[in-house]
Amino acid sequence: MKIKFLSYNGDLIGLTVNKNYLIFRWTEPNCKVLFSVCRQGNGASCHFASDKKGVFKIKRAINEWCEFVFWLFDRAELIFAKVNHKSVAKLIARCGFIMIYSKNDKSIWIRCR
């Protein structure tokens, strides 16, 4: 597998993180797409943030990210996404995520291995 994500330390452009999250930048040129990931049980909790140029490539970035996460955490069975925006929910649904919980415009989605 060609690695398309590098460890990142810099401006987070609004990326959700805490001390438990690893931060990566997608290596696609001419855009900035960041992902954070934290192992939780048999899954991985993930967030993303993008600049305007990256938004146009975000579906591909998310799909490549999921492959990378399952490679990085070889025992992880699923990826969790905690979503606060309907537009993001629509996007990740097109990337193979399934909603498992929803309340007050907030939802939790998973993508299985």
VEXTIMI-181277 format. One record per residue: z, x, y of N, C-alpha, C in turn; residue in three letters; residue number from 0. Coordinates in steps of 0.001 Angstrom, whole numbers. Example, Ala and Ser with C-alpha at 12.3 -4.5 7.8 and 13.67 -1.06 7.14 Angstrom:
<sites>
{nup=7800	neast=13190	nnorth=-5690	caup=7800	caeast=12300	canorth=-4500	cup=7800	ceast=13200	cnorth=-3300	rest=ALA	nr=0}
{nup=7080	neast=12850	nnorth=-2250	caup=7140	caeast=13670	canorth=-1060	cup=7870	ceast=12900	cnorth=30	rest=SER	nr=1}
</sites>
This chain:
<sites>
{nup=0	neast=844	nnorth=-1190	caup=0	caeast=0	canorth=0	cup=0	ceast=883	cnorth=1245	rest=MET	nr=0}
{nup=-907	neast=606	nnorth=2149	caup=-947	caeast=1322	canorth=3418	cup=143	ceast=762	cnorth=4323	rest=LYS	nr=1}
{nup=993	neast=1622	nnorth=4836	caup=2087	caeast=1192	canorth=5708	cup=1519	ceast=847	cnorth=7083	rest=ILE	nr=2}
{nup=1767	neast=-384	nnorth=7519	caup=1258	caeast=-867	canorth=8800	cup=2374	ceast=-1135	cnorth=9792	rest=LYS	nr=3}
{nup=3597	neast=-673	nnorth=9459	caup=4754	caeast=-894	canorth=10318	cup=5556	ceast=387	cnorth=10410	rest=PHE	nr=4}
{nup=5997	neast=700	nnorth=11614	caup=6808	caeast=1890	canorth=11846	cup=8135	ceast=1481	cnorth=12462	rest=LEU	nr=5}
{nup=9181	neast=2217	nnorth=12112	caup=10482	caeast=1992	canorth=12717	cup=10336	ceast=2097	cnorth=14231	rest=SER	nr=6}
{nup=11052	neast=1243	nnorth=14954	caup=10850	caeast=1162	canorth=16403	cup=12179	ceast=1196	cnorth=17139	rest=TYR	nr=7}
{nup=12165	neast=1883	nnorth=18284	caup=13318	caeast=1939	canorth=19177	cup=12772	ceast=1950	cnorth=20597	rest=ASN	nr=8}
{nup=12889	neast=834	nnorth=21286	caup=12364	caeast=735	canorth=22645	cup=12565	ceast=-661	cnorth=23179	rest=GLY	nr=9}
{nup=11740	neast=-1051	nnorth=24158	caup=11810	caeast=-2382	canorth=24752	cup=11542	ceast=-3438	cnorth=23684	rest=ASP	nr=10}
{nup=12459	neast=-4376	nnorth=23519	caup=12377	caeast=-5360	canorth=22441	cup=11587	ceast=-6623	cnorth=22808	rest=LEU	nr=11}
{nup=11098	neast=-6739	nnorth=24016	caup=10314	caeast=-7889	canorth=24496	cup=10843	ceast=-9231	cnorth=23970	rest=ILE	nr=12}
{nup=12175	neast=-9383	nnorth=23955	caup=12782	caeast=-10646	canorth=23554	cup=13039	ceast=-10809	cnorth=22068	rest=GLY	nr=13}
{nup=12845	neast=-9787	nnorth=21283	caup=13058	caeast=-9855	canorth=19833	cup=14526	ceast=-10099	cnorth=19522	rest=LEU	nr=14}
{nup=14797	neast=-11021	nnorth=18601	caup=16160	caeast=-11315	canorth=18176	cup=16648	ceast=-10248	cnorth=17213	rest=THR	nr=15}
{nup=17753	neast=-9609	nnorth=17558	caup=18332	caeast=-8564	canorth=16707	cup=19848	ceast=-8534	cnorth=16886	rest=VAL	nr=16}
{nup=20512	neast=-7898	nnorth=15946	caup=21895	caeast=-7475	canorth=16103	cup=22024	ceast=-6166	cnorth=15358	rest=ASN	nr=17}
{nup=23233	neast=-5652	nnorth=15215	caup=23416	caeast=-4331	canorth=14619	cup=22988	ceast=-4259	cnorth=13156	rest=LYS	nr=18}
{nup=22811	neast=-5400	nnorth=12491	caup=22430	caeast=-5424	canorth=11086	cup=20923	ceast=-5411	cnorth=10854	rest=ASN	nr=19}
{nup=20138	neast=-5573	nnorth=11900	caup=18679	caeast=-5692	canorth=11763	cup=17978	ceast=-4351	cnorth=11914	rest=TYR	nr=20}
{nup=16970	neast=-4138	nnorth=11094	caup=16031	caeast=-3035	canorth=11258	cup=14899	ceast=-3549	cnorth=12132	rest=LEU	nr=21}
{nup=14332	neast=-2692	nnorth=12968	caup=13274	caeast=-3091	canorth=13896	cup=12028	ceast=-2271	cnorth=13600	rest=ILE	nr=22}
{nup=10889	neast=-2969	nnorth=13534	caup=9617	caeast=-2330	canorth=13245	cup=8562	ceast=-2783	cnorth=14239	rest=PHE	nr=23}
{nup=7592	neast=-1899	nnorth=14463	caup=6429	caeast=-2228	canorth=15291	cup=5190	ceast=-2201	cnorth=14410	rest=ARG	nr=24}
{nup=4354	neast=-3218	nnorth=14554	caup=3073	caeast=-3280	canorth=13850	cup=2176	ceast=-2211	cnorth=14441	rest=TRP	nr=25}
{nup=1436	neast=-1488	nnorth=13610	caup=646	caeast=-349	canorth=14077	cup=-729	ceast=-713	cnorth=14622	rest=THR	nr=26}
{nup=-1051	neast=-1996	nnorth=14695	caup=-2336	caeast=-2417	canorth=15257	cup=-2443	ceast=-1904	cnorth=16698	rest=GLU	nr=27}
{nup=-3554	neast=-1233	nnorth=17035	caup=-3683	caeast=-690	canorth=18393	cup=-3897	ceast=-1779	cnorth=19449	rest=PRO	nr=28}
{nup=-3619	neast=-1425	nnorth=20674	caup=-3873	caeast=-2259	canorth=21857	cup=-3061	ceast=-3549	cnorth=21907	rest=ASN	nr=29}
{nup=-1928	neast=-3584	nnorth=21211	caup=-1034	caeast=-4733	canorth=21313	cup=359	ceast=-4281	cnorth=20881	rest=CYS	nr=30}
{nup=1334	neast=-5110	nnorth=21172	caup=2709	caeast=-4802	canorth=20783	cup=3281	ceast=-6015	cnorth=20069	rest=LYS	nr=31}
{nup=3473	neast=-5871	nnorth=18758	caup=4078	caeast=-6911	canorth=17944	cup=5258	ceast=-6282	cnorth=17223	rest=VAL	nr=32}
{nup=6441	neast=-6853	nnorth=17441	caup=7670	caeast=-6327	canorth=16853	cup=8233	ceast=-7320	cnorth=15848	rest=LEU	nr=33}
{nup=8895	neast=-6768	nnorth=14836	caup=9573	caeast=-7577	canorth=13829	cup=10962	ceast=-7012	cnorth=13610	rest=PHE	nr=34}
{nup=11906	neast=-7896	nnorth=13340	caup=13235	caeast=-7448	canorth=12925	cup=13516	ceast=-8072	cnorth=11570	rest=SER	nr=35}
{nup=14293	neast=-7351	nnorth=10756	caup=14589	caeast=-7826	canorth=9404	cup=16001	ceast=-7418	cnorth=9020	rest=VAL	nr=36}
{nup=16670	neast=-8326	nnorth=8335	caup=18014	caeast=-8078	canorth=7828	cup=18083	ceast=-8665	cnorth=6424	rest=CYS	nr=37}
{nup=18529	neast=-7880	nnorth=5477	caup=18674	caeast=-8352	canorth=4098	cup=19832	ceast=-9338	cnorth=4023	rest=ARG	nr=38}
{nup=19608	neast=-10492	nnorth=3392	caup=20648	caeast=-11502	canorth=3204	cup=20543	ceast=-12023	cnorth=1778	rest=GLN	nr=39}
{nup=21445	neast=-11583	nnorth=924	caup=21422	caeast=-11995	canorth=-474	cup=20117	ceast=-11608	cnorth=-1133	rest=GLY	nr=40}
{nup=19440	neast=-12592	nnorth=-1722	caup=18168	caeast=-12300	canorth=-2368	cup=16981	ceast=-12532	cnorth=-1435	rest=ASN	nr=41}
{nup=17258	neast=-12557	nnorth=-141	caup=16200	caeast=-12776	canorth=822	cup=16296	ceast=-11825	cnorth=2002	rest=GLY	nr=42}
{nup=15386	neast=-12018	nnorth=2939	caup=15343	caeast=-11219	canorth=4157	cup=15153	ceast=-12170	cnorth=5337	rest=ALA	nr=43}
{nup=16019	neast=-12054	nnorth=6327	caup=15917	caeast=-12851	canorth=7544	cup=15065	ceast=-12075	cnorth=8541	rest=SER	nr=44}
{nup=14049	neast=-12731	nnorth=9097	caup=13104	caeast=-12029	canorth=9973	cup=12872	ceast=-12782	cnorth=11278	rest=CYS	nr=45}
{nup=12535	neast=-12011	nnorth=12305	caup=12147	caeast=-12531	canorth=13614	cup=10954	ceast=-11706	cnorth=14087	rest=HIS	nr=46}
{nup=10197	neast=-12270	nnorth=15029	caup=9107	caeast=-11498	canorth=15625	cup=9011	ceast=-11787	cnorth=17107	rest=PHE	nr=47}
{nup=8377	neast=-10860	nnorth=17813	caup=8069	caeast=-11018	canorth=19236	cup=6750	ceast=-10307	cnorth=19486	rest=ALA	nr=48}
{nup=6004	neast=-10805	nnorth=20460	caup=4686	caeast=-10241	canorth=20713	cup=4369	ceast=-10237	cnorth=22197	rest=SER	nr=49}
{nup=3570	neast=-9242	nnorth=22599	caup=3022	caeast=-9287	canorth=23948	cup=1809	ceast=-10221	cnorth=23937	rest=ASP	nr=50}
{nup=1188	neast=-10428	nnorth=25077	caup=71	caeast=-11375	canorth=25169	cup=-1116	ceast=-10962	cnorth=24313	rest=LYS	nr=51}
{nup=-1409	neast=-9682	nnorth=24239	caup=-2537	caeast=-9224	canorth=23428	cup=-2258	ceast=-9432	cnorth=21938	rest=LYS	nr=52}
{nup=-1020	neast=-9277	nnorth=21526	caup=-665	caeast=-9435	canorth=20127	cup=-701	ceast=-10873	cnorth=19650	rest=GLY	nr=53}
{nup=-523	neast=-11822	nnorth=20564	caup=-517	caeast=-13241	canorth=20194	cup=-1823	ceast=-13621	cnorth=19493	rest=VAL	nr=54}
{nup=-2918	neast=-13029	nnorth=19912	caup=-4216	caeast=-13355	canorth=19330	cup=-4373	ceast=-12828	cnorth=17906	rest=PHE	nr=55}
{nup=-3484	neast=-11924	nnorth=17500	caup=-3551	caeast=-11329	canorth=16160	cup=-2299	ceast=-11645	cnorth=15341	rest=LYS	nr=56}
{nup=-1479	neast=-12554	nnorth=15825	caup=-144	caeast=-12730	canorth=15248	cup=-167	ceast=-13273	cnorth=13821	rest=ILE	nr=57}
{nup=-1107	neast=-14119	nnorth=13483	caup=-1163	caeast=-14645	canorth=12117	cup=-1372	ceast=-13499	cnorth=11122	rest=LYS	nr=58}
{nup=-2299	neast=-12607	nnorth=11419	caup=-2536	caeast=-11449	canorth=10540	cup=-1310	ceast=-10552	cnorth=10498	rest=ARG	nr=59}
{nup=-676	neast=-10360	nnorth=11644	caup=526	caeast=-9524	canorth=11700	cup=1634	ceast=-10107	cnorth=10822	rest=ALA	nr=60}
{nup=1835	neast=-11410	nnorth=10887	caup=2886	caeast=-12046	canorth=10082	cup=2581	ceast=-11921	cnorth=8596	rest=ILE	nr=61}
{nup=1334	neast=-12153	nnorth=8209	caup=987	caeast=-12028	canorth=6794	cup=1164	ceast=-10590	cnorth=6290	rest=ASN	nr=62}
{nup=773	neast=-9624	nnorth=7091	caup=973	caeast=-8219	canorth=6706	cup=2460	ceast=-7876	cnorth=6690	rest=GLU	nr=63}
{nup=3214	neast=-8445	nnorth=7609	caup=4659	caeast=-8225	canorth=7653	cup=5315	ceast=-8718	cnorth=6364	rest=TRP	nr=64}
{nup=4935	neast=-9893	nnorth=5911	caup=5528	caeast=-10437	canorth=4687	cup=5268	ceast=-9518	cnorth=3497	rest=CYS	nr=65}
{nup=4065	neast=-9001	nnorth=3377	caup=3759	caeast=-8029	canorth=2314	cup=4665	ceast=-6807	cnorth=2438	rest=GLU	nr=66}
{nup=4829	neast=-6335	nnorth=3660	caup=5661	caeast=-5155	canorth=3903	cup=7120	ceast=-5413	cnorth=3539	rest=PHE	nr=67}
{nup=7648	neast=-6574	nnorth=3920	caup=9047	caeast=-6901	canorth=3619	cup=9280	ceast=-6953	cnorth=2115	rest=VAL	nr=68}
{nup=8360	neast=-7567	nnorth=1370	caup=8526	caeast=-7640	canorth=-76	cup=8392	ceast=-6254	cnorth=-726	rest=PHE	nr=69}
{nup=7651	neast=-5355	nnorth=-85	caup=7589	caeast=-3978	canorth=-568	cup=8889	ceast=-3234	cnorth=-216	rest=TRP	nr=70}
{nup=9347	neast=-3413	nnorth=1026	caup=10542	caeast=-2727	canorth=1513	cup=11788	ceast=-3145	cnorth=732	rest=LEU	nr=71}
{nup=11939	neast=-4428	nnorth=515	caup=13064	caeast=-4979	canorth=-241	cup=12515	ceast=-5511	cnorth=-1564	rest=PHE	nr=72}
{nup=12303	neast=-4622	nnorth=-2488	caup=11596	caeast=-4983	canorth=-3722	cup=12312	ceast=-6039	cnorth=-4562	rest=ASP	nr=73}
{nup=13589	neast=-6276	nnorth=-4307	caup=14310	caeast=-7322	canorth=-5049	cup=14445	ceast=-8623	cnorth=-4269	rest=ARG	nr=74}
{nup=13949	neast=-8642	nnorth=-3056	caup=13991	caeast=-9875	canorth=-2258	cup=13037	ceast=-10903	cnorth=-2862	rest=ALA	nr=75}
{nup=13498	neast=-12119	nnorth=-2961	caup=12684	caeast=-13192	canorth=-3526	cup=12059	ceast=-14076	cnorth=-2459	rest=GLU	nr=76}
{nup=12605	neast=-14017	nnorth=-1231	caup=12055	caeast=-14862	canorth=-177	cup=12361	ceast=-14293	cnorth=1195	rest=LEU	nr=77}
{nup=11624	neast=-14799	nnorth=2168	caup=11818	caeast=-14435	canorth=3572	cup=12250	ceast=-15695	cnorth=4313	rest=ILE	nr=78}
{nup=13322	neast=-15583	nnorth=5100	caup=13818	caeast=-16670	canorth=5931	cup=13286	ceast=-16500	cnorth=7346	rest=PHE	nr=79}
{nup=12920	neast=-17595	nnorth=7969	caup=12569	caeast=-17577	canorth=9389	cup=13323	ceast=-18713	cnorth=10067	rest=ALA	nr=80}
{nup=14115	neast=-18364	nnorth=11061	caup=14850	caeast=-19359	canorth=11838	cup=14039	ceast=-19623	cnorth=13102	rest=LYS	nr=81}
{nup=13576	neast=-20854	nnorth=13257	caup=12589	caeast=-21179	canorth=14287	cup=13159	ceast=-22148	cnorth=15311	rest=VAL	nr=82}
{nup=12928	neast=-21841	nnorth=16599	caup=13398	caeast=-22690	canorth=17697	cup=12254	ceast=-23323	cnorth=18488	rest=ASN	nr=83}
{nup=11005	neast=-23052	nnorth=18110	caup=9854	caeast=-23557	canorth=18868	cup=8846	ceast=-24203	cnorth=17925	rest=HIS	nr=84}
{nup=8356	neast=-25375	nnorth=18308	caup=7382	caeast=-26083	canorth=17468	cup=6109	ceast=-25276	cnorth=17266	rest=LYS	nr=85}
{nup=5674	neast=-24555	nnorth=18288	caup=4444	caeast=-23766	canorth=18154	cup=4607	ceast=-22669	cnorth=17106	rest=SER	nr=86}
{nup=5788	neast=-22072	nnorth=17036	caup=6047	caeast=-21044	canorth=16024	cup=6102	ceast=-21684	cnorth=14640	rest=VAL	nr=87}
{nup=6693	neast=-22862	nnorth=14545	caup=6749	caeast=-23569	canorth=13263	cup=5337	ceast=-23841	cnorth=12744	rest=ALA	nr=88}
{nup=4447	neast=-24288	nnorth=13610	caup=3066	caeast=-24542	canorth=13192	cup=2392	ceast=-23255	cnorth=12728	rest=LYS	nr=89}
{nup=2632	neast=-22185	nnorth=13441	caup=2040	caeast=-20895	canorth=13084	cup=2509	ceast=-20416	cnorth=11714	rest=LEU	nr=90}
{nup=3810	neast=-20403	nnorth=11489	caup=4288	caeast=-19864	canorth=10216	cup=3967	ceast=-20795	cnorth=9046	rest=ILE	nr=91}
{nup=3783	neast=-22079	nnorth=9322	caup=3323	caeast=-22983	canorth=8262	cup=1927	ceast=-22558	cnorth=7795	rest=ALA	nr=92}
{nup=1082	neast=-22131	nnorth=8737	caup=-254	caeast=-21652	canorth=8381	cup=-204	ceast=-20301	cnorth=7663	rest=ARG	nr=93}
{nup=950	neast=-19641	nnorth=7709	caup=1124	caeast=-18355	canorth=7021	cup=1829	ceast=-18521	cnorth=5672	rest=CYS	nr=94}
{nup=1974	neast=-19747	nnorth=5199	caup=2539	caeast=-19973	canorth=3877	cup=4032	ceast=-20222	cnorth=3824	rest=GLY	nr=95}
{nup=4671	neast=-20390	nnorth=4968	caup=6100	caeast=-20704	canorth=4983	cup=6299	ceast=-22205	cnorth=4761	rest=PHE	nr=96}
{nup=7419	neast=-22559	nnorth=4156	caup=7771	caeast=-23951	canorth=3881	cup=9093	ceast=-24258	cnorth=4577	rest=ILE	nr=97}
{nup=9141	neast=-25380	nnorth=5303	caup=10368	caeast=-25764	canorth=5995	cup=11378	ceast=-26311	cnorth=4986	rest=MET	nr=98}
{nup=12610	neast=-25791	nnorth=5060	caup=13660	caeast=-26284	canorth=4161	cup=14773	ceast=-27013	cnorth=4904	rest=ILE	nr=99}
{nup=14794	neast=-26906	nnorth=6242	caup=15841	caeast=-27567	canorth=7025	cup=15351	ceast=-27741	cnorth=8454	rest=TYR	nr=100}
{nup=15710	neast=-28883	nnorth=9056	caup=15343	caeast=-29128	canorth=10443	cup=16395	ceast=-30014	cnorth=11102	rest=SER	nr=101}
{nup=16758	neast=-29665	nnorth=12334	caup=17676	caeast=-30479	canorth=13125	cup=17514	ceast=-30091	cnorth=14592	rest=LYS	nr=102}
{nup=17319	neast=-31102	nnorth=15435	caup=17234	caeast=-30888	canorth=16886	cup=16227	ceast=-29801	cnorth=17273	rest=ASN	nr=103}
{nup=15021	neast=-29894	nnorth=16795	caup=13944	caeast=-28942	canorth=17111	cup=14202	ceast=-27519	cnorth=16615	rest=ASP	nr=104}
{nup=15209	neast=-27323	nnorth=15786	caup=15457	caeast=-26020	canorth=15164	cup=15218	ceast=-26196	cnorth=13676	rest=LYS	nr=105}
{nup=14629	neast=-25180	nnorth=13058	caup=14311	caeast=-25310	canorth=11644	cup=14442	ceast=-23973	cnorth=10934	rest=SER	nr=106}
{nup=14570	neast=-24065	nnorth=9639	caup=14614	caeast=-22878	canorth=8782	cup=13459	ceast=-22979	cnorth=7809	rest=ILE	nr=107}
{nup=12721	neast=-21909	nnorth=7720	caup=11531	caeast=-21837	canorth=6876	cup=11690	ceast=-20693	cnorth=5887	rest=TRP	nr=108}
{nup=11042	neast=-20814	nnorth=4723	caup=11040	caeast=-19721	canorth=3765	cup=9626	ceast=-19455	cnorth=3264	rest=ILE	nr=109}
{nup=9414	neast=-18219	nnorth=2879	caup=8180	caeast=-17840	canorth=2190	cup=8611	ceast=-17062	cnorth=966	rest=ARG	nr=110}
{nup=8233	neast=-17557	nnorth=-197	caup=8625	caeast=-16930	canorth=-1453	cup=7663	ceast=-15797	cnorth=-1822	rest=CYS	nr=111}
{nup=8161	neast=-14909	nnorth=-2625	caup=7383	caeast=-13764	canorth=-3098	cup=6134	ceast=-14238	cnorth=-3807	rest=ARG	nr=112}
</sites>
